[in-house]
Amino acid sequence: MLVSVIIPAFNEEQTIRQVVEAVQSVPIEKQIIVVNDGSTDGTDKILEALRTVYELTVVHCQENSGKGFAIRSGLPYVKGEAVVIQDADMELVPADLSELLKPLEKEHVQVVYGSRFLNGRGNASVHNFIANRLLATYTNLLYGCRITDESTGYKAFSTELITRLNLTCEGFEFCPEVTAKILRAGYRIYEVPVSYFPRTKKEGKKLRFWSDGLFAAWTLLKYRFISKTELFKNTAQDKLR
């Protein structure tokens, strides 16, 4: 199975080489798509250098528009049967990719999340753990599902599903929007445990736990009541489940 790995990156000169090389070393058939989301540091130069060594698809955005926009910008370049979102900060290690993809080999599985909390708190701080568990519980109550990590950066999809979804996200609301629309359409989200090595704000972490968490909660609520005819790009041709 050919897997397209989309790596959204904004000012990640400290880790982008390590991430690309780590993904490249995973023993799977893969296409690596890196979306440079208007970086102002040396990320673009590093990517151009890596492109001379590896077979990379590099998409350069002129302005920084956010993670969601970067992921959507990478989707038109997908060639694989599955799509994985890989953050560029090495908080989630590419060594877990193979396990993340295993459930997708089953015909009935369309979505897999790599959960940082399936086996407990792990390396997460207490406030990070609590905030994420609250968001996961809120998601479960809204949609009648059972997931432990809604906001994980490791998400894998069948290409057929993710490319049909009518995504409008710009920033970090990619996670709650894609989660909400998948669940609203009736798909089950499967989870596998992944390793998590969180970085600090000083090290470049961009997510703001509480403010971004509240926005995620609002996004999940907003899409809970969206019409199913609005979930997919070509609604007249799609058979909702």
Secondary structure, DSSP 8 states (H G I E B T S, - for coil): --EEEEEEESS-TTTHHHHHHHHHHSSS-EEEEEEEES--SSHHHHHHHHHTTS-EEEEEESS---HHHHHHHHGGG--SSEEEE--SSSSS-GGGHHHHHGGGGSTT--EEEEESSTTS-TT--HHHHHHHHHHHHHHHHHHT---S-TT-S-EEEEHHHHTTB-----STTHHHHHHHHHHHTT---EEEE-------TTTT----HHHHHHHHHHHHHHHHT--GGGSBTTTTT----
